Amino acid sequence: MRRHDSPAGADPRASTLRPCMRRHDLPAGADPRTSTLCPCMRCHDLPAGADPHTSTLRPCMRRHDLPAGADPRTSTLRPCMRRHDLPAGADPRTSSLRPCMRRHDPPAGADPLTSTLRPCMRRHDLPAGADPRTSTLRPCMRRHDLPAGADPRTSSLRPCMRRHDPPAGTDPRTSTLRSETTIM
């Protein structure tokens, strides 16, 4: 839960700015600042003064730590896309909304285009009492990098990570501009 996008000169260990979701289960000796196994989860889209603990704006899903020349659209080092905003006062060590750091890469030798171990898309910001296993408030699963003629409902390619937030004042549970709903 260290924070790395502090203002110049700020102590990243103590800063209250946006949490860094880098991976901490790196190979022995790996540098977490440069390792390619550290998906960048820093928030880049918060309005000035927004509280990253309660903001509904999702973390940036762009990858920033791919090896030189790597194609972020096809890389198999896909980060988990769960939501990570903790309610005010929540303990990140015990909260059920704590950052998901599990990897969903295919097993060695698996084809990343067909593997079922794709990034976790389960949402954690459900209404009180909602069952995250069946709730329809799930992120957008539309796929935008398909070959011509591919069916986005069945394609095994990567899901769309673009935001679908509703306009101010709309109900995020019903708005069609929110993350697409999918009954799992």
Order of alpha helices (4+ residues) and beta strands (2+ residues): none
